[in-house]
């Protein structure tokens, strides 16, 4: 049975897990881990991707991310490729470092955000990389120590997590610490490591109860959430795929998008692709980037090369373009 495509939803919560090929180690020492985190931070800031939780284990890592305008696939491709190149060069090895596909589970934020933050940050304890909660609070390679104020980084969004525990930072931090302590005795909680009907329902016992109550439920391995969330997510994914393939079947490429933008904004097409910060060019380029990424499924890296701007510039253009399209009621035919 062919693998299903990932659901790469904009502005959605994703639990990402990536493992070494044949479960081999992808971090051999602190230098590997430090370089990985430096690259991760750079990519998250450049792409406006929020990170609420993370943990590095010798043969895999967990990330809890909320995407911005940059697709998750772009974020992960940049991260995994750069780490593999650095790791292979440094350790004089060749070949693949990661399993073929990272795992990405689209998560229902209201229900699972805090549970996933706790689950991910307890991973070093479950993997016996630290001895007890006190050492976990000082562990350098998980986001728990950042939430406790033991360490700092500028790419982990602690405020979004703390606002669910209280208005005052000291109270929120104390409640968060207690929340994690309570979770340490709950075991592995496999329902948080992937989507699907059983996991979304909270296990077989919950699933049987729902069936006895004749509650209609639907599950998908790529989604962690209740039945309504699963249905909404699948409808969104189908809609995005349908739009993407429809545009492609009608021959939409960057040049044709440029012609459409030039026509709508009553300007020469050369000005759409011109370099510099001319106001009309910036607006036109932003609309083009929005349509190219969101409507046609083009990659930001390919657009960056075509437009001779950075990937971060493309990401910012997509965000501006979404607003321009809405305000001007611009649409692709």
C-alpha positions as CSV (number, residue, x, y, z in Angstrom):
1,X,0.0,0.0,0.0
2,X,1.5,3.4,-1.0
3,X,2.4,5.8,1.8
4,X,0.1,8.7,2.3
5,X,1.4,12.2,1.8
6,X,2.0,14.3,4.8
7,X,-0.5,17.0,5.7
8,X,1.5,20.2,5.6
9,X,-1.0,22.7,6.9
10,X,0.0,26.3,7.3
11,X,-0.3,27.7,10.8
12,X,-0.9,24.3,12.3
13,X,0.7,22.3,15.1
14,X,3.0,19.5,14.1
15,X,4.8,16.8,16.2
16,X,7.9,15.9,14.2
17,X,10.0,12.9,14.8
18,X,13.1,12.0,12.8
19,X,15.3,8.9,13.4
20,X,18.7,7.7,12.2
21,X,18.7,5.1,9.5
22,X,18.5,1.6,11.0
23,X,18.1,3.5,14.3
24,X,21.8,4.5,14.3
25,X,22.9,7.5,16.2
26,X,22.6,10.9,14.6
27,X,24.4,12.8,17.4
28,X,27.7,11.3,18.5
29,X,28.8,14.2,20.9
30,X,27.9,17.6,22.1
31,X,29.5,19.3,19.0
32,X,27.0,17.4,16.8
33,X,24.1,18.5,19.1
34,X,25.3,22.1,19.3
35,X,25.7,22.5,15.6
36,X,22.2,21.0,15.0
37,X,20.6,23.4,17.5
38,X,22.4,26.4,15.9
39,X,21.1,25.4,12.5
40,X,17.6,24.7,13.9
41,X,17.4,28.1,15.5
42,X,18.5,29.9,12.3
43,X,16.0,28.1,10.2
44,X,13.1,28.6,12.7
45,X,13.8,32.3,12.9
46,X,14.2,32.7,9.1
47,X,11.0,30.9,8.4
48,X,8.9,32.3,11.3
49,X,8.3,28.8,12.5
50,X,7.4,28.6,16.2
51,X,8.9,25.8,18.4
52,X,7.2,24.9,21.7
53,X,9.1,21.8,22.7
54,X,12.1,19.8,21.5
55,X,14.4,17.0,22.7
56,X,17.5,15.4,21.2
57,X,18.1,11.7,21.8
58,X,21.2,10.0,20.4
59,X,19.4,8.3,17.5
60,X,16.4,10.6,17.0
61,X,14.8,13.9,17.9
62,X,11.4,15.4,18.6
63,X,10.1,18.9,17.6
64,X,6.8,20.5,18.3
65,X,6.4,23.1,15.7
66,X,3.7,25.6,14.5
67,X,4.3,26.6,10.9
68,X,4.2,30.1,9.5
69,X,4.2,30.8,5.8
70,X,7.0,28.4,5.1
71,X,5.9,24.8,4.6
72,X,7.0,22.3,7.1
73,X,8.6,20.3,4.3
74,X,10.9,23.2,3.5
75,X,11.9,23.7,7.1
76,X,12.7,20.0,7.6
77,X,14.5,19.6,4.3
78,X,16.9,22.4,5.2
79,X,17.4,21.1,8.7
80,X,18.0,17.4,7.8
81,X,20.1,18.1,4.8
82,X,22.5,20.5,6.5
83,X,22.9,18.2,9.6
84,X,23.6,15.2,7.4
85,X,26.2,17.1,5.4
86,X,27.9,18.4,8.5
87,X,27.7,15.1,10.3
88,X,29.1,13.0,7.4
89,X,31.9,15.5,6.8
90,X,32.9,15.7,10.4
91,X,32.8,11.9,11.0
92,X,34.2,11.0,7.6
93,X,31.2,8.9,6.7
94,X,29.1,8.5,3.5
95,X,25.5,7.7,2.7
96,X,22.2,8.4,4.3
97,X,22.0,9.6,7.9
98,X,18.2,9.7,8.4
99,X,15.4,7.3,7.6
100,X,13.8,8.1,4.3
101,X,11.0,10.1,5.8
102,X,10.6,12.1,8.9
103,X,7.3,11.5,10.7
104,X,4.9,14.5,11.0
105,X,1.7,14.3,12.9
106,X,-0.8,17.1,12.6
107,X,-2.1,17.8,16.1
108,X,-5.2,19.4,17.6
109,X,-3.8,22.3,19.5
110,X,-6.4,22.9,22.1
111,X,-6.4,19.3,23.2
112,X,-2.8,18.2,22.8
113,X,-0.4,21.2,23.1
114,X,0.4,20.8,26.7
115,X,0.4,17.1,26.7
116,X,2.9,17.1,23.8
117,X,5.1,19.7,25.5
118,X,5.3,17.4,28.5
119,X,5.7,14.2,26.6
120,X,8.6,15.6,24.4
121,X,10.4,17.2,27.3
122,X,10.3,13.9,29.4
123,X,12.0,12.0,26.6
124,X,15.5,12.3,27.9
125,X,14.3,10.9,31.3
126,X,12.6,8.0,29.6
127,X,15.7,7.4,27.5
128,X,17.8,7.4,30.7
129,X,20.0,10.2,29.5
130,X,19.4,12.0,32.8
131,X,18.9,10.6,36.3
132,X,15.7,12.2,37.7
133,X,13.7,15.4,37.2
134,X,16.4,17.6,38.8
135,X,18.9,16.6,36.2
136,X,16.3,17.0,33.5
137,X,15.8,20.6,34.6
138,X,19.5,21.3,33.8
139,X,19.7,19.1,30.7
140,X,21.1,21.2,27.8
141,X,19.5,19.3,24.9
142,X,15.8,19.6,25.6
143,X,13.5,22.6,25.9
144,X,12.5,21.7,29.5
145,X,15.5,23.6,30.9
146,X,14.6,26.7,28.9
147,X,11.0,26.7,30.3
148,X,12.4,26.4,33.8
149,X,14.7,29.4,33.2
150,X,17.9,27.4,33.5
151,X,18.9,28.2,29.9
152,X,18.0,30.6,27.2
153,X,17.5,30.6,23.4
154,X,15.8,33.0,21.1
155,X,13.8,30.5,19.0
156,X,11.8,28.6,21.6
157,X,8.4,30.1,22.3
158,X,8.0,29.9,26.0
159,X,5.4,32.6,26.4
160,X,2.8,30.7,24.4
161,X,3.2,27.7,26.7
162,X,3.3,29.7,29.9
163,X,0.1,31.6,29.1
164,X,-1.8,28.4,29.6
165,X,-0.5,28.1,33.2
166,X,-1.0,31.6,34.5
167,X,-0.4,35.3,33.9
168,X,2.5,35.7,36.3
169,X,5.7,34.1,35.1
170,X,6.7,32.7,38.5
171,X,3.3,31.1,39.0
172,X,3.2,29.7,35.4
173,X,6.6,28.2,35.8
174,X,5.8,26.6,39.1
175,X,2.6,25.1,37.7
176,X,4.4,23.9,34.6
177,X,7.1,22.2,36.7
178,X,4.4,20.4,38.7
179,X,2.6,19.4,35.5
180,X,5.8,17.7,34.2
181,X,6.4,16.0,37.6
182,X,2.9,14.5,37.5
183,X,3.6,13.3,33.9
184,X,6.8,11.6,34.8
185,X,4.8,8.7,36.4
186,X,2.4,8.2,33.6
187,X,4.6,6.1,31.4
188,X,5.3,6.3,27.6
189,X,1.8,7.4,26.6
190,X,1.9,5.9,23.1
191,X,-1.2,7.8,22.1
192,X,1.0,10.9,21.8
193,X,3.5,9.4,19.4
194,X,1.2,9.3,16.4
195,X,-2.2,9.8,15.0
196,X,-4.9,7.3,14.2
197,X,-8.3,6.3,15.5
198,X,-7.1,4.5,18.6
199,X,-4.6,7.0,19.6
200,X,-6.8,10.0,19.0
201,X,-9.5,8.4,21.1
202,X,-7.1,7.9,23.9
203,X,-6.7,4.1,23.7
204,X,-8.8,1.0,23.2
205,X,-10.8,1.6,26.4
206,X,-11.8,5.1,25.4
207,X,-12.5,3.9,21.8
208,X,-14.8,1.1,23.1
209,X,-16.7,3.5,25.3
210,X,-17.3,5.9,22.4
211,X,-18.5,3.0,20.2
212,X,-20.9,1.8,22.9
213,X,-22.2,5.4,23.2
214,X,-22.6,5.3,19.4
215,X,-20.4,8.3,18.9
216,X,-19.3,8.7,15.3
217,X,-15.5,8.8,15.1
218,X,-12.9,9.0,12.4
219,X,-9.2,8.5,12.5
220,X,-6.1,9.0,10.3
221,X,-2.5,8.0,11.1
222,X,-1.3,11.5,10.1
223,X,-3.6,13.3,12.5
224,X,-3.9,13.4,16.3
225,X,-7.3,14.9,17.3
226,X,-11.0,14.3,17.6
227,X,-13.2,13.2,14.8
228,X,-14.3,16.7,13.8
229,X,-10.6,17.8,13.7
230,X,-9.7,14.8,11.6
231,X,-12.5,15.5,9.1
232,X,-11.6,19.2,8.9
233,X,-7.9,18.4,8.4
234,X,-8.6,15.9,5.7
235,X,-10.9,18.3,3.9
236,X,-8.2,21.0,4.0
237,X,-5.6,18.6,2.7
238,X,-7.8,17.4,-0.1
239,X,-8.7,21.0,-1.1
240,X,-5.0,22.0,-1.1
241,X,-4.0,19.0,-3.3
242,X,-6.9,19.5,-5.7
243,X,-6.0,23.2,-6.1
244,X,-2.3,22.4,-6.5
245,X,-2.9,19.7,-9.2
246,X,-5.5,21.8,-11.0
247,X,-3.0,24.7,-11.3
248,X,-0.3,22.4,-12.5
249,X,-2.6,20.7,-15.0
250,X,-3.3,24.2,-16.4
251,X,0.3,24.9,-17.0
252,X,1.0,27.4,-14.2
253,X,4.7,28.0,-13.7
254,X,6.5,31.0,-12.4
255,X,6.5,32.8,-15.8
256,X,2.8,32.3,-16.3
257,X,2.1,33.6,-12.7
258,X,4.3,36.6,-13.5
259,X,2.1,37.3,-16.6
260,X,-1.0,37.1,-14.5
261,X,0.4,39.4,-11.8
262,X,1.6,41.9,-14.4
263,X,-1.9,41.9,-16.0
264,X,-3.7,42.5,-12.7
265,X,-1.4,45.2,-11.5
266,X,-1.1,46.9,-14.9
267,X,2.7,46.8,-15.1
268,X,5.3,45.3,-17.4
269,X,6.1,41.7,-16.6
270,X,9.8,42.7,-16.5
271,X,9.1,44.8,-13.4
272,X,7.5,41.9,-11.6
273,X,10.8,40.0,-11.8
274,X,13.1,43.1,-11.4
275,X,15.6,43.2,-8.6
276,X,15.5,45.8,-5.9
277,X,13.0,47.3,-3.5
278,X,10.8,49.3,-5.9
279,X,7.3,49.4,-4.2
280,X,5.4,48.1,-7.2
281,X,7.9,45.3,-7.7
282,X,7.7,44.3,-4.0
283,X,3.9,44.1,-4.1
284,X,3.9,42.2,-7.4
285,X,6.6,39.8,-6.3
286,X,4.7,39.2,-3.0
287,X,1.5,38.2,-4.8
288,X,3.5,36.0,-7.1
289,X,5.2,34.2,-4.2
290,X,1.9,33.7,-2.4
291,X,0.3,32.1,-5.4
292,X,3.4,30.1,-6.3
293,X,3.7,28.5,-2.8
294,X,0.1,28.3,-1.6
295,X,-1.8,27.7,-4.9
296,X,0.7,25.9,-7.0
297,X,2.9,24.0,-4.4
298,X,6.2,25.4,-5.7
299,X,9.1,25.3,-3.3
300,X,10.6,28.4,-1.7
301,X,14.1,27.4,-2.7
302,X,13.2,27.3,-6.4
303,X,11.5,30.7,-6.1
304,X,14.5,32.1,-4.3
305,X,16.7,31.1,-7.2
306,X,14.3,32.4,-9.8
307,X,13.8,35.8,-8.1
308,X,17.4,36.0,-6.8
309,X,16.3,36.6,-3.2
310,X,16.8,34.6,0.0
311,X,14.4,31.9,1.2
312,X,13.6,34.2,4.1
313,X,12.7,36.9,1.6
314,X,10.3,34.5,-0.2
315,X,8.7,33.6,3.2
316,X,8.1,37.2,4.0
317,X,6.8,37.8,0.5
318,X,4.3,35.0,0.9
319,X,3.0,36.6,4.0
320,X,2.6,40.0,2.4
321,X,1.1,38.4,-0.7
322,X,-1.7,36.7,1.2
323,X,-2.8,40.1,2.5
324,X,-2.4,41.8,-0.9
325,X,-4.5,39.1,-2.5
326,X,-7.3,39.5,0.1
327,X,-7.3,43.3,0.0
328,X,-7.2,43.4,-3.8
329,X,-9.5,40.4,-4.3
330,X,-7.0,39.0,-6.7
331,X,-7.5,35.4,-7.8
332,X,-6.0,33.0,-10.2
333,X,-8.5,31.9,-12.9
